[in-house]
Every structure is written in structure tokens, then in C-alpha cells.
Amino acid sequence: MKNSSFIQRFAEPALLQLAGSFPVVVVTGPRQSGKTTLVRHSFPGKPYANLEELDIRTLAEEDPRGFLEGYPDGAVFDEVQRTPHLLSYIQGRVDETRTPGMYILTGSQQFNLLSGVTQSLAGRSALLPLLPFSFAELAHTDRAPKTPEEAIFKGGYPPLFSQEIDTSVWLGNYARTYIERDVRSIVNVRDLSQFRNFVKLCAGRTGQTLNLSSLASDCGISHNTARSWISILETAYIITLLPPYYKNFNKRIVKSPKLHFIDTGLAAWILGIQSADQVNSHPLRGPLFESYVVSQLLKKRFSLAKESNLYYWRDSHGVEIDILIEQGDKLIPVEVKSGKTFSPDFLKPLQKWLNYAENEAGECMLVYAGEKELKTHGCRVIPWDSIHDSLPPGL
């Protein structure tokens, strides 16, 4: 029987479609993003084994063939990164049968997991990243945030919407267990305080162009170490790096990526924000709102089992488009403003960019923290809570 309190995930159709085509589907993402709930809800008849549990993991490690024989028709294996060697034995099983959807795997540390999948299950598996809830997934429940400040402060991790729990307390524990323990262990960081400071400096740079030299200097680490730690945070789905769109449009452009925290609730906690009201007056309200919009777009894209198609653009004169969405031969420019009252001045960067892009530009969009949707000067103005529904299907 399916869980009546289950909040429908938009990734479920893609998951079922992939399971109809590939012998193995790997659902990855940060801890507590809802992977286990999704796969058990989507495949209620499949046997389930959690490889975090010591006795199950020990059996899988000591007798992998015997372990898999206990699941002759396949299974859901949770946290499979704990037993990476098992993937090569799964390869042997699926090569014998080639049964679609035989194994559904989840993993929250995609560092080791992806290398194992690439080596052992290439051509046999599909990857589906699952991020925390999008606003659109919560919109039809009584748990959806009512204001943009609440949406930024709370973020999207499922336990915050299924339990009566203090947001700051939960996020604090999450940061300590996932970032400071699991993520840090991947690169064997010895100085916890230095790594903690690095993550805080990154949170303070959300929504901003990444300057690795400045970040390394402020943290007191080498440029190469900063690059390595950024890569780990990106692979752990803590941050995403929005690449610059390299088409020149006859102007010199900035070529560094833009850093965004995927979950603004986590970024807000790291920055010391203790309530939704504090978001409103915080000096990083604008960048946090921009990161929130990027995360909503990224969640929609990932829920379709597609890679990110998001970029940003800035020229040497400071003309910037916060987000460019690549759609075929068109680029959809998206400007982001944290103000709640629309002003025609919000559209100026879009109008300048349209002159550069000419025929390559798609319909321009402005996302703001207000409530009214409108169309003006050839641009769609979209409220903060309508991002998902306002985008064309498949975007």
C-alpha cells in the first residue's frame, strides 16, 4: 500500500520510464532529498535492502553472489555507495537477463557511486538526480511556503515538511552530519574549522561569480585546495556552478562560473539567518532569491532526467543576464529581482541583451518576488511561486 502522506515527486514519471528501458536505474542526490521514499513508492512490489544497515552490508561485502541470489528478480538497494564492489556483480546479473528495471539503486554520495557506475554499469544504467522538494511539488499541499522569505529560509528538504521540527535545528544537524562528516571525509579534510569556514564563505558568495583566488585567500588555503573543495561541494549537490555562456555577441564576456547554493535553507542557516523575517532585511536577500530561482529551474530539469541547460551571461561592461536557458537554437534570458513591486527598470538588462542576441533570443522572462503575472514590453513577468508552471514543457 502506498503512503497516503506521500507528496508526489515530479521525477516519478521519468523514473518509471527509465526503469522500462534500462536494467539498472540509479537515483542519486544529497542525503534526505527523498530518494528512498520515491523509489519505494514507485516500486512497492520490489524487495528492498538498505545497505546502511550493518548486517545487510556485511553480507553484501562478504558474499556478494549469495547476497544477489537472495533477490533473483532484482530489488531496490538503498545507499549502494556503501558497497561499491557490488556494482560489478550486479553487472553480471543484468548481463544474463537484460530485464528492464531489474535493479533500482540509490546513493547519496555520488563521488564513489558514479565512478563505480561508469566502470561497471556503462550502457546498462540510467541516472536520475533527485533534489529536495521544489515549490511546485509542495504547492498543492498545506505545507507550501506562503512567502518568498519563508521559501528561502526553509528550503526544500523533505523532513522539514513531514515532521513538526524546528527548521534551524534540523538544518544545523544536517550540516554537521552531511557536510562536515560525509562530504569532508571524501577529501580527508583534517582541519574541520577551516573546511567549515570555507563552506560559510561559499554561502556568503551564493548568487555571485566565483573567484577561486579570492576564496582561497580568504580561507587561507591554496588555489588547488579551493578548487578541489568546490568540486566536492558541487558533486555532493550542495552547490551548483552556473557556467557562463561563451557566445561573444561581439563583446568581451566574463568566463568564471556563478556559484549558487542548491538549497537556500541550508545557505541561510550557514549564514546565521534564524527566521524568515531576517531574510527580508539580510544584505544577501537578492543573491539568495536568485539562488532560489536557479534551484527551482534545476529541479524541474532534473525531474525530467535531463542535464542542466542553465547558464548566465555578463560582458566586460557589467551587462548581466542572471540565467540563460538553452532550448535548441534559442536562448531564453531570465532576469531575477527580489523586489515585490514590478518596475519597468527591471527589464533594462534584458532589453540590452536582446540587442546583442538578435535572432538567437527566445521569449524573455523576469522572475520577481511579487504576486502578479503580466506581460509587458515583450517580456513575461513571473511571480516567485509560479516558476514551474510558467515554463514551457520539457524546458
C-alpha positions as CSV (number, residue, x, y, z in Angstrom):
1,M,0.0,0.0,0.0
2,K,1.3,3.4,-0.9
3,N,1.9,6.1,1.7
4,S,-1.1,8.4,1.8
5,S,1.1,11.3,3.1
6,F,3.4,11.0,0.2
7,I,4.0,14.2,-1.7
8,Q,4.1,13.5,-5.4
9,R,7.5,13.9,-6.9
10,F,7.7,15.2,-10.4
11,A,10.6,12.8,-11.1
12,E,8.4,9.7,-10.7
13,P,7.3,9.5,-14.4
14,A,10.9,9.8,-15.5
15,L,11.9,7.2,-13.0
16,L,9.3,4.7,-14.2
17,Q,10.1,5.4,-17.9
18,L,13.8,4.8,-17.3
19,A,13.0,1.6,-15.4
20,G,11.1,0.5,-18.5
21,S,14.2,0.9,-20.7
22,F,17.3,0.2,-18.5
23,P,18.2,-2.8,-16.4
24,V,19.5,-0.5,-13.7
25,V,18.3,2.9,-12.6
26,V,20.5,4.9,-10.2
27,V,18.7,7.6,-8.2
28,T,21.3,10.0,-6.7
29,G,21.2,13.2,-4.8
30,P,22.0,14.7,-1.4
31,R,21.1,12.9,1.8
32,Q,17.5,13.4,2.9
33,S,16.3,14.5,-0.6
34,G,13.6,11.9,-0.6
35,K,15.3,9.1,-2.7
36,T,14.2,6.2,-0.5
37,T,10.6,7.4,-0.3
38,L,10.4,7.9,-4.0
39,V,11.8,4.5,-5.1
40,R,9.8,2.6,-2.5
41,H,6.6,4.4,-3.5
42,S,7.3,3.9,-7.2
43,F,8.2,0.2,-6.9
44,P,6.1,-1.1,-3.9
45,G,6.3,-4.7,-5.1
46,K,10.1,-4.8,-5.3
47,P,12.2,-6.3,-2.4
48,Y,14.1,-3.6,-0.5
49,A,17.5,-3.7,1.2
50,N,19.2,-0.8,3.0
51,L,23.0,-1.1,2.7
52,E,23.4,1.3,5.5
53,E,22.3,-1.5,7.9
54,L,25.4,-3.3,9.1
55,D,24.2,-6.9,8.8
56,I,22.9,-6.4,5.3
57,R,26.1,-4.5,4.2
58,T,28.3,-7.2,5.8
59,L,26.5,-9.9,3.8
60,A,26.8,-7.9,0.6
61,E,30.5,-7.3,1.2
62,E,31.5,-10.9,2.3
63,D,29.3,-12.9,-0.1
64,P,28.1,-10.6,-3.0
65,R,27.0,-13.5,-5.2
66,G,25.0,-15.1,-2.4
67,F,23.5,-11.7,-1.5
68,L,22.3,-11.1,-5.0
69,E,20.9,-14.7,-5.3
70,G,18.5,-13.7,-2.5
71,Y,16.9,-11.3,-4.9
72,P,16.5,-13.4,-8.1
73,D,14.2,-10.9,-9.7
74,G,16.0,-7.8,-8.7
75,A,15.5,-5.3,-5.9
76,V,15.7,-1.8,-4.6
77,F,19.2,-1.3,-3.0
78,D,19.4,1.8,-0.9
79,E,22.7,3.7,-0.2
80,V,24.6,1.4,-2.6
81,Q,27.7,3.6,-2.4
82,R,28.4,1.8,0.8
83,T,29.2,-1.3,-1.2
84,P,30.7,-0.1,-4.5
85,H,32.2,-3.5,-5.3
86,L,28.6,-4.9,-5.5
87,L,28.1,-3.0,-8.8
88,S,30.4,-5.3,-10.8
89,Y,28.3,-8.3,-9.6
90,I,25.1,-6.5,-10.5
91,Q,26.6,-6.1,-13.9
92,G,27.0,-9.9,-14.3
93,R,23.4,-10.4,-13.2
94,V,21.9,-7.9,-15.6
95,D,24.1,-9.2,-18.5
96,E,22.4,-12.6,-18.0
97,T,18.9,-11.3,-18.2
98,R,18.8,-7.7,-19.6
99,T,15.5,-7.3,-17.7
100,P,14.4,-3.6,-17.7
101,G,14.1,-2.1,-14.2
102,M,15.7,-5.1,-12.5
103,Y,17.7,-3.0,-10.0
104,I,16.8,0.4,-8.6
105,L,19.8,1.8,-6.8
106,T,20.0,4.9,-4.6
107,G,23.1,6.7,-3.4
108,S,23.7,10.0,-1.6
109,Q,27.5,10.2,-2.1
110,Q,27.8,10.3,-5.8
111,F,31.6,10.6,-5.6
112,N,32.3,6.9,-5.3
113,L,28.9,5.8,-6.7
114,L,29.3,7.5,-10.1
115,S,32.8,6.1,-10.7
116,G,31.5,2.6,-9.9
117,V,28.5,3.0,-12.2
118,T,30.7,4.3,-15.0
119,Q,33.1,1.4,-14.7
120,S,30.7,-1.4,-14.1
121,L,27.3,-0.4,-15.5
122,A,28.1,1.7,-18.5
123,G,25.4,1.2,-21.1
124,R,23.3,-0.8,-18.6
125,S,22.1,2.0,-16.3
126,A,20.4,5.4,-16.3
127,L,21.0,8.2,-13.8
128,L,18.2,10.3,-12.2
129,P,19.3,13.1,-9.8
130,L,16.7,13.9,-7.1
131,L,17.0,17.2,-5.3
132,P,14.9,18.4,-2.4
133,F,11.3,19.5,-2.9
134,S,10.6,22.2,-5.4
135,F,7.9,24.8,-4.6
136,A,5.7,23.3,-7.3
137,E,5.8,19.9,-5.6
138,L,4.6,21.5,-2.4
139,A,2.2,23.9,-3.9
140,H,-0.9,21.7,-3.7
141,T,-0.3,20.8,-0.1
142,D,-1.0,22.7,3.1
143,R,2.8,22.7,3.7
144,A,3.9,25.1,0.9
145,P,5.7,28.3,2.0
146,K,3.4,31.3,1.9
147,T,6.0,33.9,1.2
148,P,9.3,34.1,-0.7
149,E,11.1,34.8,2.5
150,E,9.7,31.5,4.0
151,A,10.6,29.6,0.9
152,I,14.2,30.9,1.0
153,F,14.5,30.3,4.8
154,K,13.1,26.8,4.9
155,G,14.5,25.4,1.6
156,G,13.1,22.1,0.4
157,Y,14.4,19.1,2.4
158,P,11.5,16.7,2.8
159,P,11.8,16.1,6.6
160,L,11.1,19.8,7.2
161,F,7.7,19.3,5.5
162,S,6.8,15.9,7.0
163,Q,7.7,16.5,10.7
164,E,7.0,19.1,13.3
165,I,10.6,20.2,13.7
166,D,12.4,23.4,14.1
167,T,14.0,24.4,10.8
168,S,17.2,25.8,12.2
169,V,17.7,22.8,14.5
170,W,17.2,20.3,11.6
171,L,19.5,22.2,9.2
172,G,22.2,22.6,11.8
173,N,22.2,18.8,12.4
174,Y,22.2,18.2,8.6
175,A,25.2,20.5,8.1
176,R,27.1,18.7,10.8
177,T,26.3,15.2,9.6
178,Y,26.3,15.5,5.8
179,I,28.6,18.4,5.1
180,E,31.0,18.2,8.0
181,R,31.2,14.4,8.2
182,D,30.2,12.7,4.9
183,V,31.3,15.4,2.5
184,R,34.5,16.3,4.3
185,S,35.6,12.6,4.6
186,I,35.7,12.3,0.8
187,V,38.8,14.6,0.6
188,N,40.1,13.7,4.0
189,V,39.9,17.2,5.3
190,R,41.8,17.3,8.6
191,D,41.1,20.8,9.7
192,L,37.3,20.9,10.3
193,S,37.2,24.5,11.3
194,Q,38.9,25.5,8.1
195,F,36.5,23.5,6.0
196,R,33.6,24.9,7.9
197,N,34.9,28.4,7.2
198,F,35.2,27.5,3.5
199,V,31.6,26.4,3.3
200,K,30.5,29.6,5.1
201,L,32.5,31.7,2.7
202,C,30.8,29.9,-0.2
203,A,27.4,30.6,1.3
204,G,28.3,34.3,1.5
205,R,29.1,34.1,-2.2
206,T,25.9,32.5,-3.4
207,G,24.5,34.2,-6.4
208,Q,27.9,35.7,-7.2
209,T,30.6,35.0,-9.8
210,L,33.1,32.5,-8.4
211,N,36.6,33.9,-7.8
212,L,38.7,31.0,-6.6
213,S,41.8,33.0,-5.9
214,S,39.8,35.4,-3.6
215,L,38.0,32.4,-1.9
216,A,41.3,30.6,-1.3
217,S,42.9,33.7,0.1
218,D,40.1,34.5,2.4
219,C,40.1,30.9,3.7
220,G,43.8,30.6,4.0
221,I,44.2,27.6,1.6
222,S,45.8,27.0,-1.7
223,H,44.1,27.7,-5.0
224,N,44.2,24.0,-5.8
225,T,42.6,23.1,-2.5
226,A,39.8,25.6,-3.0
227,R,39.2,24.1,-6.5
228,S,39.1,20.6,-5.0
229,W,36.7,21.6,-2.2
230,I,34.4,23.4,-4.6
231,S,34.3,20.3,-6.8
232,I,33.3,18.2,-3.8
233,L,30.5,20.5,-2.8
234,E,29.2,20.5,-6.3
235,T,29.3,16.7,-6.6
236,A,27.5,16.5,-3.3
237,Y,24.6,18.7,-4.6
238,I,25.4,21.4,-2.0
239,I,26.2,23.9,-4.7
240,T,25.8,24.3,-8.4
241,L,28.1,26.2,-10.7
242,L,26.3,28.1,-13.4
243,P,28.7,28.3,-16.4
244,P,29.0,31.4,-18.4
245,Y,27.5,31.3,-21.9
246,Y,30.5,31.7,-24.2
247,K,29.0,33.2,-27.2
248,N,30.6,36.6,-27.5
249,F,27.9,38.7,-29.2
250,N,30.8,41.0,-30.2
251,K,31.5,41.8,-26.5
252,R,34.1,40.6,-24.1
253,I,32.5,38.3,-21.5
254,V,33.2,37.1,-18.0
255,K,34.3,33.5,-18.1
256,S,34.1,32.4,-14.5
257,P,31.1,30.4,-13.3
258,K,28.5,31.7,-10.9
259,L,28.1,29.9,-7.6
260,H,24.7,29.0,-6.2
261,F,23.6,27.0,-3.2
262,I,21.0,24.5,-4.3
263,D,19.1,24.7,-1.1
264,T,18.7,28.2,0.2
265,G,17.5,27.0,3.6
266,L,20.9,25.4,4.1
267,A,22.7,28.6,2.9
268,A,20.5,30.7,5.2
269,W,21.4,28.5,8.2
270,I,25.1,28.7,7.4
271,L,24.8,32.5,7.1
272,G,23.2,32.6,10.6
273,I,19.7,33.6,9.5
274,Q,17.3,32.4,12.2
275,S,13.9,33.3,10.8
276,A,12.1,34.1,7.6
277,D,11.7,37.7,8.8
278,Q,15.5,38.0,8.8
279,V,15.7,37.1,5.2
280,N,13.8,40.2,4.3
281,S,16.4,42.6,5.7
282,H,19.5,40.5,5.1
283,P,22.1,42.0,2.8
284,L,22.2,38.8,0.7
285,R,18.4,38.7,0.2
286,G,18.9,39.4,-3.6
287,P,21.5,36.7,-4.2
288,L,19.6,34.2,-2.0
289,F,16.5,34.8,-4.1
290,E,18.4,34.4,-7.3
291,S,19.8,31.1,-6.0
292,Y,16.3,30.0,-5.1
293,V,15.1,30.7,-8.7
294,V,18.1,28.8,-10.1
295,S,17.3,25.8,-7.9
296,Q,13.7,25.7,-9.0
297,L,14.8,25.6,-12.6
298,L,17.4,23.0,-11.9
299,K,14.8,20.8,-10.0
300,K,12.4,20.9,-13.0
301,R,15.2,19.9,-15.4
302,F,16.5,17.1,-13.2
303,S,13.0,15.7,-12.7
304,L,12.9,15.1,-16.4
305,A,16.1,13.1,-16.2
306,K,17.9,15.8,-18.2
307,E,21.2,17.6,-17.6
308,S,21.3,21.2,-16.7
309,N,20.8,23.7,-19.5
310,L,21.3,26.8,-17.4
311,Y,24.0,29.4,-18.0
312,Y,24.5,33.1,-17.2
313,W,26.0,35.9,-19.2
314,R,27.9,39.0,-18.3
315,D,30.0,41.3,-20.5
316,S,33.0,43.4,-19.6
317,H,30.7,46.5,-19.2
318,G,28.7,44.9,-16.5
319,V,25.6,44.0,-18.5
320,E,24.4,40.7,-17.0
321,I,21.6,38.2,-17.5
322,D,21.1,36.2,-14.4
323,I,20.1,33.0,-16.2
324,L,20.1,31.8,-19.8
325,I,18.1,28.7,-20.6
326,E,19.4,26.9,-23.7
327,Q,16.5,25.5,-25.7
328,G,17.5,24.1,-29.1
329,D,18.9,27.0,-31.1
330,K,17.2,29.6,-28.8
331,L,18.4,31.1,-25.6
332,I,15.7,32.2,-23.1
333,P,17.0,35.0,-20.9
334,V,15.7,35.2,-17.3
335,E,16.3,38.2,-15.1
336,V,15.7,37.8,-11.3
337,K,14.7,40.5,-9.0
338,S,13.9,40.1,-5.3
339,G,11.6,43.2,-5.2
340,K,7.9,42.6,-4.7
341,T,6.8,45.5,-6.8
342,F,7.4,45.3,-10.5
343,S,9.3,48.2,-12.1
344,P,10.0,48.6,-15.8
345,D,13.6,49.3,-14.8
346,F,13.9,45.5,-14.0
347,L,13.7,44.9,-17.8
348,K,16.7,47.0,-18.8
349,P,19.3,44.2,-18.8
350,L,17.0,42.0,-20.8
351,Q,16.5,44.7,-23.4
352,K,20.2,45.3,-23.8
353,W,20.9,41.6,-24.1
354,L,18.2,41.2,-26.8
355,N,20.1,43.7,-28.9
356,Y,23.2,41.5,-28.7
357,A,21.4,38.2,-29.2
358,E,19.1,39.2,-32.0
359,N,17.6,36.0,-33.6
360,E,19.1,33.7,-31.0
361,A,16.9,35.0,-28.2
362,G,13.8,33.3,-27.1
363,E,11.0,34.9,-25.1
364,C,12.5,36.8,-22.2
365,M,11.3,36.3,-18.6
366,L,11.6,38.2,-15.4
367,V,11.1,36.4,-12.1
368,Y,10.3,38.6,-9.1
369,A,9.2,38.2,-5.5
370,G,5.8,39.7,-6.3
371,E,2.4,38.1,-6.8
372,K,1.1,39.3,-10.2
373,E,1.9,37.7,-13.5
374,L,1.9,40.0,-16.5
375,K,3.3,40.6,-19.9
376,T,4.9,43.9,-20.8
377,H,7.5,45.2,-23.3
378,G,7.6,41.7,-24.9
379,C,8.6,40.1,-21.6
380,R,6.8,37.7,-19.3
381,V,6.8,38.8,-15.6
382,I,6.5,35.7,-13.4
383,P,5.8,35.6,-9.6
384,W,8.2,33.7,-7.4
385,D,5.7,30.9,-6.8
386,S,4.8,30.3,-10.5
387,I,8.2,29.4,-11.9
388,H,7.5,25.8,-12.7
389,D,4.1,26.3,-14.3
390,S,5.3,29.3,-16.3
391,L,8.0,27.4,-18.2
392,P,7.3,25.5,-21.4
393,P,7.0,21.7,-21.1
394,G,10.4,20.0,-21.3
395,L,12.4,23.2,-20.7
